[in-house]
Amino acid sequence: MRNTKQDIMTNLTPYTPDDEKLARYAKAMGHPARIFILRFLENQQGCFAGNIAEKLPIAASTVSQHLKELKDAGLIRGTINPPTIKYCIEAEKWAEAKALFDVFFEKEITKPKDCK
């Protein structure tokens, strides 16, 4: 059986599954509005059933896109109960992301003398 270019590239990838998860979480957290949303939800006593868009100085449609990115990464969940949506931190994925970031940043880096 002949390997395709995709098969070869897939088998040569230097990325671990944890690297891919970490990158996905980092991408999802890569905007200040998303960090605000995560902090806001983290500080709630349970799920938040209000309009998160009212808490940010950006359009509701933009907030929806940020919520979607966080949901797609698994960091939050939204439960629809018309007319509201309850948003919560997804505790299991939150813990996984924290652990991955902790491992990533655990090594102390010193500035090499030849770097300016």
HUCORWO-V7216 format. One record per residue. N is the residue number from 1. RES is the residue in one letter. PHI is phi in degrees with one decimal (NA if undefined). PSI is psi in degrees with one decimal (999 if undefined). OMEGA is omega in whole degrees, -180 to 180 (NA if undefined). Layout:
N,RES,PHI,PSI,OMEGA
N,RES,PHI,PSI,OMEGA
This chain:
1,M,NA,135.1,-175
2,R,-90.6,133.8,177
3,N,-81.4,137.6,175
4,T,-84.7,166.6,177
5,K,-58.2,-38.9,179
6,Q,-62.9,-42.4,178
7,D,-59.9,-44.0,-179
8,I,-65.2,-46.0,-180
9,M,-64.6,-38.7,180
10,T,-63.7,-41.4,-178
11,N,-73.8,-18.8,-178
12,L,-97.0,-0.2,-175
13,T,-62.1,131.3,180
14,P,-84.4,1.9,-175
15,Y,-92.5,134.8,176
16,T,-86.6,164.0,174
17,P,-57.0,-36.2,178
18,D,-66.5,-36.4,176
19,D,-60.4,-43.2,-179
20,E,-66.2,-40.8,177
21,K,-63.8,-45.7,-180
22,L,-59.4,-44.2,179
23,A,-63.1,-38.2,180
24,R,-66.1,-43.3,177
25,Y,-64.9,-41.9,179
26,A,-62.0,-41.2,178
27,K,-62.7,-44.9,-179
28,A,-63.3,-30.6,-178
29,M,-94.3,8.6,-172
30,G,-81.7,26.1,177
31,H,-145.1,138.2,-179
32,P,-57.1,-32.8,179
33,A,-64.7,-37.1,180
34,R,-70.3,-37.3,176
35,I,-63.3,-43.0,178
36,F,-59.0,-46.7,-179
37,I,-59.9,-45.4,180
38,L,-63.7,-43.8,178
39,R,-64.2,-41.9,179
40,F,-60.1,-48.5,-180
41,L,-67.0,-36.3,179
42,E,-61.5,-32.2,-177
43,N,-89.0,0.2,179
44,Q,-79.2,151.8,173
45,Q,-90.4,79.2,-175
46,G,100.8,-154.0,-178
47,C,-82.7,156.3,178
48,F,-105.6,123.1,-177
49,A,-106.6,5.1,-180
50,G,-86.8,-163.9,-180
51,N,-98.0,104.0,-179
52,I,-61.9,-29.8,-180
53,A,-59.9,-27.8,179
54,E,-69.7,-16.7,-178
55,K,-89.8,-10.8,-176
56,L,-121.1,148.3,180
57,P,-87.0,42.8,178
58,I,-133.8,164.2,-177
59,A,-62.2,147.1,180
60,A,-58.0,-37.2,179
61,S,-65.1,-34.2,178
62,T,-69.5,-41.4,177
63,V,-60.4,-41.1,179
64,S,-59.3,-39.5,178
65,Q,-66.5,-39.3,177
66,H,-66.0,-42.0,177
67,L,-61.6,-40.5,179
68,K,-61.8,-43.8,180
69,E,-62.0,-42.3,179
70,L,-67.5,-38.1,177
71,K,-67.5,-43.4,-180
72,D,-60.9,-32.5,178
73,A,-80.2,-10.8,179
74,G,87.1,5.0,-177
75,L,-76.3,-26.4,177
76,I,-133.0,165.5,173
77,R,-133.8,152.1,177
78,G,-126.0,127.8,178
79,T,-108.0,120.1,-178
80,I,-87.9,124.1,175
81,N,-139.3,83.9,-171
82,P,-45.3,135.6,8
83,P,-93.6,10.9,-176
84,T,-113.6,163.6,172
85,I,-124.1,128.0,177
86,K,-94.6,127.2,178
87,Y,-109.7,137.7,179
88,C,-139.8,154.4,169
89,I,-69.2,136.9,175
90,E,-86.4,99.3,-169
91,A,-56.6,-41.7,-178
92,E,-65.1,-45.5,180
93,K,-70.6,-34.5,177
94,W,-59.3,-46.9,180
95,A,-64.9,-39.8,179
96,E,-63.8,-45.4,180
97,A,-62.0,-44.3,179
98,K,-59.2,-45.8,-180
99,A,-62.8,-42.3,180
100,L,-64.6,-42.8,178
101,F,-66.9,-39.5,178
102,D,-58.8,-46.5,179
103,V,-63.9,-42.1,-178
104,F,-61.2,-40.7,-176
105,F,-97.1,9.8,-174
106,E,-73.5,-29.1,-179
107,K,-78.3,130.9,176
108,E,-77.0,132.2,180
109,I,-111.0,129.4,174
110,T,-107.8,147.3,-178
111,K,-72.4,121.8,177
112,P,-63.9,147.9,-178
113,K,-63.7,-26.4,-178
114,D,-87.3,1.7,176
115,C,-96.2,138.2,-180
116,K,-116.9,999,NA
